[in-house]
């Protein structure tokens, strides 16, 4: 019996309120219902607030507790590492994993604080070795546009100045780092259905290329 083709690791990134959760859910539904061959899919979201570490992060994000900046950054990273073995096992079993936020967010949100010594290089280091996505779909929307969307401001980082700096650092990741090879920029300012259609096209192309090439799971590399 032939071993199953490995699953694909698909990540959604972008500023807060850029439509990541909506598009994640739509893609998961599409893949699971695809005919004649539905795709086995696991849907994850970071931070995973169901774990003890995730509960600490949730309390911080909602403003209930305070954390030193280095500490909260490493907690975010530890939250991803909690799921790393499970992600690799799912991919090896042929299950595609779709993730709402990943280490890219962990790097840029911490670096955006401007804390001395916590630049992008330092913030990225804790995630070296994590499973690396086959594609990262970056939903591109300006800080001004996200601030006009419903629910903006409910959590700690949802402040326009912070979001603007986060956007700048996402752009830096796309220019001169390994991540530029993984990230596909999607204009998220269009109608939901139009964005969804482009995402499907990108994902289908990536899945086809991985299946044809037999690519092994990659990992985040140091720099």
C-alpha positions in Angstrom: 0.0 0.0 0.0 1.3 3.4 -0.9 1.9 5.8 2.0 -0.5 8.8 2.1 0.7 12.0 0.5 1.7 14.3 3.3 -0.7 17.0 4.5 0.0 20.7 3.8 0.6 23.4 6.3 -1.3 26.5 5.4 -1.1 29.7 7.5 -3.1 32.9 7.5 -1.5 36.1 8.7 -2.3 39.8 8.7 -3.3 42.7 10.9 -6.1 42.3 13.4 -9.5 42.4 11.8 -8.1 41.7 8.4 -10.5 38.8 7.8 -8.2 35.9 8.8 -10.7 33.9 10.8 -13.4 34.3 8.2 -11.2 33.1 5.4 -9.7 30.3 7.4 -13.1 28.9 8.1 -14.1 29.2 4.5 -11.0 27.5 3.3 -11.4 24.6 5.8 -15.0 24.1 4.7 -14.1 24.2 1.1 -11.3 21.6 1.5 -13.4 19.3 3.6 -16.2 19.3 1.1 -14.1 19.2 -2.1 -15.3 16.5 -4.5 -14.5 13.8 -5.5 -11.7 13.7 -2.9 -12.4 15.7 0.3 -9.3 16.7 2.2 -8.7 15.8 5.8 -8.2 19.1 7.6 -7.2 20.2 11.1 -8.0 23.8 11.9 -5.8 25.5 14.5 -5.7 29.1 15.9 -2.9 30.7 17.8 -2.7 31.6 20.5 -4.4 28.3 21.5 -6.2 29.6 24.6 -7.3 26.2 25.8 -3.9 25.2 27.3 -2.5 26.5 30.6 0.0 28.7 28.7 -2.8 29.8 26.4 -4.9 30.9 29.4 -2.0 33.0 30.7 -1.8 34.6 27.2 -5.6 35.2 27.1 -5.5 37.0 30.5 -2.7 39.2 29.2 -4.4 40.0 25.9 -7.7 40.9 27.6 -5.9 43.2 30.1 -6.5 41.1 33.2 -2.8 40.6 33.9 0.5 42.1 33.1 3.6 40.3 31.8 7.2 41.5 31.2 7.7 41.8 27.4 10.3 39.1 27.1 8.2 36.7 29.2 5.0 37.2 27.2 6.9 36.8 23.9 8.3 33.4 25.1 4.9 32.3 26.3 3.5 32.9 22.8 6.3 30.9 21.3 5.8 28.1 23.9 2.2 28.0 23.0 3.1 27.2 19.4 5.7 24.6 20.5 2.9 22.9 22.5 1.3 22.0 19.1 4.4 21.4 17.0 4.6 17.6 17.4 0.9 17.3 16.8 1.2 19.4 13.6 4.0 17.2 12.3 2.1 14.0 13.1 -1.0 15.3 11.3 1.0 16.2 8.2 2.7 12.8 8.1 -0.7 11.1 8.3 -1.9 13.1 5.3 -4.0 15.7 7.2 -3.7 19.3 6.0 -3.4 21.8 8.8 -4.9 25.3 8.4 -3.6 27.8 10.9 -5.0 31.2 11.9 -1.8 33.1 13.0 1.5 31.5 13.5 5.1 32.5 14.4 5.1 35.4 11.9 2.6 37.2 14.2 4.7 36.2 17.3 7.7 37.9 15.8 6.2 41.1 14.5 3.9 41.9 17.4 6.7 41.6 20.0 9.2 43.5 17.8 6.6 46.3 17.2 6.8 47.2 20.9 10.2 48.7 20.4 11.7 47.2 23.5 15.6 47.5 23.4 17.1 44.2 22.3 13.8 42.7 21.1 14.2 43.3 17.4 12.9 41.0 14.7 15.9 38.7 14.7 15.7 38.2 18.5 12.0 37.6 18.5 12.2 35.1 15.7 14.9 33.0 17.4 12.5 31.2 19.8 10.6 29.7 16.9 13.5 28.2 15.0 12.7 24.6 14.4 9.0 24.8 14.2 7.2 23.3 11.2 7.5 25.8 8.3 4.4 26.5 6.3 4.0 25.4 2.7 2.3 28.8 2.2 1.5 31.8 4.3 -1.4 33.8 3.0 -1.0 37.4 4.2 -4.3 39.3 4.1 -3.2 42.8 3.2 -5.2 45.6 4.8 -3.9 49.0 6.1 -4.1 49.9 9.8 -6.6 52.6 8.9 -8.9 50.1 7.2 -8.7 47.5 10.0 -9.5 50.2 12.6 -12.8 50.8 10.8 -13.9 47.2 11.1 -16.3 46.0 13.8 -14.8 44.9 17.1 -11.5 46.7 16.7 -9.9 47.7 20.0 -11.2 44.8 22.1 -7.7 43.4 22.9 -4.4 44.8 24.0 -2.7 45.1 20.6 -5.7 46.5 18.7 -4.4 50.1 18.6 -3.9 51.9 15.3 -0.3 53.0 16.0 0.7 49.4 17.0 -1.1 47.9 14.0 0.8 50.3 11.7 4.1 49.2 13.1 3.1 45.6 12.9 2.3 46.1 9.2 5.8 47.6 8.6 7.4 44.6 10.2 5.4 42.1 8.2 6.7 44.0 5.1 10.2 43.6 6.4 9.7 39.8 6.8 8.6 39.7 3.2 11.8 41.5 2.1 15.1 39.9 2.8 14.1 37.0 5.2 13.4 33.3 4.5 9.7 34.1 5.0 9.5 35.9 1.7 9.6 32.5 0.0 6.5 31.4 1.9 4.3 34.5 1.9 1.6 35.3 -0.7 0.1 38.7 -0.4 -3.7 38.8 -0.8 -5.6 42.1 -1.1 -8.1 41.8 1.7 -9.9 45.0 0.9 -12.2 43.4 -1.7 -15.4 41.5 -1.3 -15.2 38.4 0.9 -16.1 36.1 -2.0 -13.4 37.6 -4.3 -10.7 37.2 -1.6 -11.9 33.6 -1.0 -11.6 32.7 -4.7 -8.0 34.0 -4.9 -7.1 32.1 -1.8 -8.5 28.9 -3.2 -6.5 29.3 -6.4 -3.3 29.9 -4.5 -3.8 27.0 -2.1 -4.8 24.6 -4.9 -1.6 25.5 -6.7 0.6 25.0 -3.6 -1.0 21.6 -2.8 -0.5 20.4 -6.4 3.2 21.4 -6.4 3.8 19.7 -3.0 2.1 16.5 -4.2 4.1 16.5 -7.4 7.4 17.3 -5.8 7.1 15.0 -2.7 8.5 17.8 -0.6 9.4 16.9 3.0 8.1 19.0 5.8 10.4 22.0 6.3 11.3 23.8 9.5 11.9 27.4 10.4 15.7 28.1 10.0 17.9 30.2 12.1 19.6 33.3 10.8 
